[in-house]
Amino acid sequence: MSFEAKNNAPAEQTVLRRDDRFLRREYRKVLFPVMFSVLGGVINALIDSVFVSRRIGVSGLTAVNLSMPVYLVLCMLGSLIASGAAVLSARAEGRDDLHTAERLYHTALTAGLCAGALVTLLGLVFLGPLSGFLTGRGSVRAEVEAYCRVTLAGSAVYVMGYIPLYYLQLEGKTAQISRMIAIMVGADAVLDYVLLYPLDLGMTGAALASVAAMLVSCAYGFAALSSGFSNYRFRIRGMNLRGLGEITRYGSPAALGNLYDAGKLLAVNTFIFAVAGESAAAVWAVLNTLSELSMVVTLGAARSGSAMVGVYCSARENDGIRTLVRLECIAGTILSGLFALAAVLLSGAIEALYRLSEPMKLPLLCLGVGVIFNTLCCVMETCFNSEGRIALSNLLVALRRLILPVAALPLLRAAGTTMWLFLPLSGLMSLAACLIIPAALSKRSEATDRPLSRFLLLDDTLKRTRAVLDFSIPGEIGAVCEAAERIHDFCELHEMEPRLVMRLQLSIEELLNVIVTKNPGLESVDLRAFALEGITGIRIRCAGRNYNPFEDDDPEDDFLMGVRMLKKMADVTTHTFTLGTNSINIIFGRDKLEDQNGPQ
């Protein structure tokens, strides 16, 4: 029977499906710590703006907002290096290539130090022209220059701070992420008060508080990353710049997003100053600060699953990718809806906090609705980035974060309606682009031998040809026999030698029994069996403690007999512990194994 005919034969087994219990648990576990980590990217500006507005006044608040493009450029560099390296490290982990994953980590460290030092040098040399460019002929140039001087001096701290945030997520160290950001928030608030009130250092003190808080938080993050079990321990000999080109390519969507935000901020600042004056500029300063705060939801919902999507992309586990994207969309919609509701309900308090004379309810409603659309767009952009569709991700990021917002603002002004509608309108148009452009690419792929799915552009060839079997079982002993039976049927379908199939079934059954017994409390175990080019393999994913059954090799323990038998039968057995989960891979060279077991 030919391979194609064999795969088109009707299945005689019960269809098992991949459920979302395992991924739902892992996504929930990482969601709020990652959202909290995103807060680290905006909390300095938020805390500074509150303290400055109350201590220095509207001029200080305006200066912080006008200085924001400098901060965004540093965020751009940090996210360019850290996100690109983390995506590539996640993809390497999906291939069980931890050596490459670690090398990329050291490349990120080297690049971050070099980039930070270069920005500090250039920024301080050209501080005067930079301040003039940011303020034009404004009256707050001295405040902007003071704030930027300290921020630029601490460039390396801001750039390097992104690296532990991303890599702690890869290690599944979610509690350490939360502690890292808690340190930053607490230190920034305390230092802002001390430097602005008792010491009265003005804008210099506000910026110094942010840099010092980031430094302490960053130091803790790297210490936490290296402590305990870690795939990413620092080694001075590992410092290098190998793979920097690929890192910048994969990091470009996140990095360009910050650059586009800086461009959008400059354009909107200029437009509002020219058209509506200083009072509207103060409203926009508050909206922009809250928009940065909304990134906690927008980026947090998408980034929480991005590392897992990267791992699943390299393993071509499309069912897992779809499950993660669905979870991201549900969580993002709920959380962004709550953000919008809170913004409207707290409009009066926000007016009082920032001492604004302009009503804020309508601007805040526009901001909140726009956040809902932007969150869904960000989920799509992040997924395409993890898939390696960099050009598409960059296009969608450019539309959402620069082109459509800047284009919508003068159009609404010309139409005579409130200009704050540019926030939800640009978000709605961006979401339409996230659906229409992939659908068009999917339609075009139908003429090829590898058509892509409509919205996520996934290649389901393996599933269509039944070269893979994906399913989940409850983390309990009673479900193990059924899982082993399904793997038995799959191996028979792909014409493995009958005696080998029987031994494999018994060994897998005993291996799963060991995993479930050694990890009490497992909710679910995800399994994948695949048969490609003469190679048959099985991948088992589960949460729980870091446990490698192939190293738990006590010769006196009969409970491990099946594990020892399976290790002898397989060509390759590997175990990795990444993202806080165990991944066990068993690879068989089918022809070699059949020779060892005699002719059919």
C-alpha angles and dihedrals in degrees: 000000000000121000093246093048091046092053092047092054115113114263117244096192132086111268110244121194137207107251126199101239096103096042093041090055093046093046092050090048093056102032102085097037089052091046087051089051091054086054086065089066093057107022096086093058092042095051092042092051092052095047093041094048091053097040103035103018136222093331090058092047090050091049092053090051093047089050092052095094089065091053090046091054089055089048088050092056093044094049092042092058102032099041094043092050092044094051091050092045090052091051089049089051088053087059090045089244100140093161091064091043091055093045090055089052091056090046088055091051093051094045093047093054093047094046093048093050092048094050091049092052096047094039096053093044092053098033095121097053090041093055091048091050092051096047105028105195093337123141095236099068094115092053092048092049092050093049094046094047093063094038092054092046088058096046095122091054093054094045095046093045092075095060100069090043092059097038096046085060090052089053092049091239095144097155090057090053090056092048092049092056093041088057090051095048095046095045093047094051093047094045093046090056094045096045097042101041116026095025095032095208094155119202091351090058093049092053093043091053091055094048094046093048091050091049094054092045092048092051091053091047094056091045091051092048092055097042124093117351110000138163089195111059117159116252120178090212090056094064108117145128098233112139094016091134093057091044092055091046094053092039094050098092093055093040096046088049089064091045091050089049089054091050092046091049092052092048095046093044090053094046096048094045090051098043108030108018135224098319092057089044089057090051089050090049089058093044090050092050091050090044088057088050090052087063085078086073100028097050096025096061092049099038093050090070100031097092092050091046089053092051092047093046093058089046090046092231097154096172089061092049092052091049092051094048090050091051091048092051094048094047092042094051093049095046096043090048089054089049091053092048093048092049092055096043092049096045093112093049091048091052090052095044093055094033093235124169095200120087111252106191097094096042090049092049090052090049093049095051090048090053091059092055093042092053093056090046091051091054090056094044092050092048092052090048091053090047090056095249091133099159093053092046091049092050093052092046091051092050095048102040103035122000102049098039093049092045094047096053100067091038092057091044090053090049089058096240128122110292092220089076087080087083099063094030094056090045092053092049090048091053090050089053091050089058103035100047096051090044089055091049090049091051091052091050092059089083091061131074090250109052116190129226116264105252109009095039094226122166106232096180093119092053094044092052091044091237088137136043117203121185144140133226131194114261094253136104094244093065096051097081092054091050092051090049092053091050088049091054092047093053091048090051088057092050101248115168109278096233091050091049091054093049090046092051093052093046094049090048091054092044091054090047089054093048094049093045094048092047107048114189097038110155097195144354122212118213134188127186119189139179116197131158096340093316124111121191143171126208122195122192125187140149125231128089124341101275129163109190092193091063093046089083108153105163090206093056108092089187087074096049093105091049091053091048092050092050090054093047097049126079092214132016119180136173126195130177109207134146086017091293136106119240117190120188126192117186126190128190095215098204093048092049093049090052090053091053096047132252121316 
